[in-house]
Amino acid sequence: MSKFGRPKTDTSAVTLRLHVDMLQAIDDIRREEADVPTRPEMIRRIIADWLDQKIQDSEE
C-alpha cells in the first residue's frame, strides 16, 4: 500500500481544475476506501486503475 505524504522525487507536479461535481464524486469514492486516501492519492489510484485497464484491453 502506498504511503501518504509527498510523492517520490522522480515525479512531476500536475495542476488541474475539476468541476465541483467531479470532486464530489471523487470524495464519495475515496470515503468508501478502508484507508480514506487524500484526494491526490485517490486520483492517482483512479488513473493507475484506468491505465491498467487500458493495458489489459490492448493485450486482448
N, C-alpha and C positions, 0 to 999 in steps of 0.2 A: 504494500500500500504506500502511496506517496505521502510525503510529509508536507505539513503546512509551512508557509513562510515563503521567502524569496526563492524563485527558481534558480537552478544552477547557472553559472556564469556563461555557459555556452548557449544561452538563449537570447532572443531578441524581443523587446517590448512591442506590443501591438495595441494601438489605441483605436477603439471603435465606439460608435454610438449605437445603442439598441433602443427600439421602441419600447415604451413602458410595458406594453402587453407581453413582449418577448421576455423582458426582465422578470415579470411576474411569473411567467411560465417556468423560467429557469429557477427562480426561487422556490416555486411549488415542488419542482422535481428534486431539487437539492435537499429539501427538508424531509424527503422520503428516504434519503440515504442514511445508513446507520451512523456515519461519522459527520453528517451535516457539513459538507465541504463549503468553502468560500465560493463566491460567485466565480472568480477567476478559475479556481480548481474545477468547478462544475463545468465551465465552458471548455476547459482542457479535456475533461473526460468525454464530453459530448463530441468534441472534434475527434478525439482518439477513436471513439466507437464508430464514428462516421467513416474515418479513414480505413479502419479495419474492415468495415463492411464493403467499402469500395474495392479494396484489395481482394477480398473474397469473391466479389461479383466478377472482377476481371479475370480471376483464375478459373471460373466456371466455363 
